[in-house]
């Protein structure tokens, strides 16, 4: 388990603090704090959350991290959880949970979320001078929405590259490449759609510990960013489906071309096979068998017949 603790200064900046004593100071009414807990065990969760006197419902939600998106607004606490991009390179889908209390925010997640480390610097650059928990929550939510937009941009670049190669050299595109992008787009769609739902719900919550509606234009920017990301995910999904269909059409065209060549060859050799079958019969009275020039004449006739059929199919474009 990794624990990081920050104290909110009066100007809205975050200062690293001692995690072992911050809860005691918080219970004494001293300061505002953000505690980030990564990959906690059940025992560690109990040790950190038990002193907070949480409601049974919120405790149950904390014990079931990473299952689904939810927002639980109560009188003295608000719990929310939604999908984010996690991992060292944002290559996997994870969950991020927020536990909001009066002057205290606790974030819980299993996989590492690198952009959380940038939150202290980002909060100072956003120009939100108010030192409150809703402002901190907004900054963290906006960071996740911005990260989703970045992932969408990366996926769009890869889809564009495959699309260009599909136009210029379809044989250079492997089916696994399209499947990889399809999985990435499905993850993006799941993350963005859940963020839209979560942010919309948060905008309608009137709580003493978390009132994002009071942020006004900032909240509208947050929800607009989430909806934009969701629309991008839908468009990327449509493009990936189109790429898959074009790939399958190209493969079908290649198969049809091979079948066409085999059909032409079969049509050429079919009359030759018929002649060989006729002359291979074992009858005593077959005039051709006693003709002195029968063998070369037969070969010449079969050659002319096969060549004539090939020329006919070529002129009709069946060999192209």
N, C-alpha and C positions, 0 to 999 in steps of 0.2 A: 504494500500500500504506500502511495506517495501523497503527502499532505503539504499544501502550501496555504499560508495564511497572509492576508493583506488587511491593512487598516486604512479606511478612507479618511483622508485629510479634509480639512475644511474647504480647500479649493477644488475638491473632487478628485485629486490624484490618489493613487494607491501606493502604500508603503509596505514593504515586506515586514512581517511581524512574527512573533514567536507563537507557533501553533499550540504549544502545550499550555499556555496561560491565557490565550485570547478569550476562551469561553468564560473563564472566571471574571475577566474584566468586563465582558459583555453582560454577564448576569448582574454585575455591579452597576450597570448603566453607563459604562465608560466607553464611548466611541462606537463606530460602525465598522463591521468586519465582513470580509469575504473569505470563506474557507473552501478550498478546492481539494476534493478527495478522489484519488484515482485508484481504481481496482481494489476496493476494500473487500475484505472477507466478511462473512456474516457477523463474526465476533467483533471485528473492528467497527462495523456499523453500529452494533449495539452499544459499544463503549462510547462512541462519539455522539450518538443520537439520544441515548437514554437521558442524559442530564437536561435535554431540551423540553421534556414533558410534552411530547408531541401527541396528537390525537391518534387513536388506533388506526384510522383510515390512512393517514399519512405515513405512519410507521409501516403499514402493510405495503404501500406503494414503494417505499424505499427498499424494502426487502425483495421486491420483484422488479428490479431495474432491468432495462433492456428488453421488455416484452412488447410494449405498444405505446403509442402516443396518448397522453392524457393530461388534463388540466383539472386540478382539484382545489377549488377556492373555498377556504374556510374563514372563519372570523379572524383568527389570530395567526393563520399560516396559509400559505399558498404553495402547492406542489405542482410542478409541470415537468413533462418529459417528452422529448421528441427526437427524431432521427437527425444525425449529423454525419459529416465525413470525418473519419478518424484515421489513426495510423500515422506513421512517420511521414508518408507521402500522400495522405488523404486518400489512400487506395482502398479503404474498407468502410463499410457502413457501421456506425455505432449509435449509441444513445447518450444523450446528455440530460441530466435531471437537475432541476432547480428547486431548492427548498428555501422559501422566503419567509423570514420572520421579522419582527420589529428590530431594525438596525442590524440584521444578520442575514447573510446569504450563504448557503452551502450548495456547492455544485458537486454532483456525483457522476462518475462515468467509469466504465471498465477499461476501454481502450484509450491510449493517449490521444489528446486533441491538441496539436501543436499551437494553433492560433490562440488558445487560452493563455499561453505564455506571453502573447503580445498585447493582451488586454490592458495591462497597466499603462503602457505607452499610448495605445490607441485611445483610451479614455481621456487622456490629457490632450490629445489632438482634436477631439470631437467638439471642443468648445462648450461642453456641458459643465458649467461651474458648480452646479448644485451637488452637494455631497449627500445623496440619498440612495437607498437600496433600489428604488425603481429606476433611477438613472443608470446605476451599475448593471441592472438586469437588461435594460434596453441596450447598453453598449455591448454586452455579451451576445444578446440575440442578434443584433445587427452584424456582429462579427461572424456568426454562423451563417446568416443570410448572404453575406459577402463571400464567404468561403464557398457556398453552394454556387454562386455566380461564377467564381473562378473555375470550379470543377466543370461547370457547364461550358465555359469557354474552351477549356482543354479538350473536352470530348468533342465539341463542335469542330475544333481544328483537326482532330483525327478523322472525324467523319468526312470533312471536306477533302482531306488528303486521299481517302479511299475513293470518294466520289470522282476526283480528278483522274486517278489511276483507272477507275472503271471505264471512264470515257476514252482514255488514250490507249490503255493496254489491259483489257479485262483479264487476260490470263495471268497477270501479275498479282491479282487479288486472290487471297486465300479465304476460304469460307470461315475459318477460325477467326480471322480478323473481324469479320462482320459480327460473328457471335460474341466476341469480346466487347465490341462497342454496344451491342444490344444489351448485354448484362450491365455495362456501365450506365447506359441510359435508363434502364429499369431501376437501378439504385438511385440515380439522380431524380427520377420521377417520384420514387417513394419518399425520398428526403424532402423534396420541395413541396409535395402535396401535403405532407404532414406538418411542415413548417407553416404553410398557409393556414391550415385549420387551427393550429396552436396559436398563431399570432392574432387571428381574427377573434378567437375566444378571449385572449388576454385583453384585447381592446374593449371588451364589454364588461370586464370585471371591475367592480367598485369595492376595493378592499383597502383597509387602513395600512396594510403592510406592502401592498403592491397595486398601485393605481397607475397603469401605463397610459390610460386615457388622458390623464392630466398633462402628458407630454405633447399632446396636440400634433403639430406637424411632424415631429420626430416619429411618432407612432405610425402616421400615415406613410412616411417614407419607408418604414420597416415593412409594413404590409404590402406596399407597392413593390418593393424589391422581391419579396417572397412570391408574389403573384407573377411577376415578370420571370423569375426563375422557373416557375411551374409551367408557364407558357413555352419557354425555351425547351424544357424537357419534353413537352408534348410534340413540339416541332421536330426535335431530334429523333424522337421515337418514330415519327412518320418518315423521316429521311432514312433511318436504318431499315425500316420495313421496305422502303423503296429500293434500297441497295440490295437487300436480300432477294427481292423479286427480280431485279435486273441480273443479279448473279445467276439465279436459277434459270432465267430465260437464256442467258449466254451459254450456260452448260447444256441446256436443251438444244440450242442451235448447234453446238458442237456435236452433240449426239446425233442430231438429225443429219448433219453433214456426213458423219461417218456411215450412218445407215444408208444415205443416198449413194455413197461410193460403193458400198457393198451391194446395193440393189442393182446399180449399173453393171458391176462385174458379174453378178448373177444373171442379168439379162443377156450379157455378152456370151457367157459360157453355156447358157441353157441350150441354144440350138446346136452348139458344138457337141455338147453331151448327147443330144438326141442323135446326131449323126454317128457319133462313136458307138452309141448303143445299137443303132441299126446295122452298122458294118461289123459289129462284134457278134452278130447272130451266127449260129452254126448250121447253116443250110447248105446242101450240096450245090444247088442251082442258084447261085448269086452271080449275075453277069459281071459285077464290078470286081469280083475276086480274080477273074481270069483276064482282066484287061491289063495290058503291059504297062501302061502309064497310069494305072488307077491310083497308086499310092501318091505320087506327086500331085496328080490332079486333085485328089481328096484333100491333101494338105493345103494346096493353093486355094481351093474353094473355102475351106474352113478359115484360112487366114483372111481371105477377102470378106467373108461373112462377119468374122469378129471385128476386123478393122472398119468395115462399113457401119456396124452398130456403134462402135466407139465414136466414129466421126459424127454419126447422127445425134448421139447423146451430147457430144461436145458442142455441136452447133445449137442444140436446144438449151444449152447452159446447165445441163444436169451434173456436169463435172466441176462446176465452179463453186 
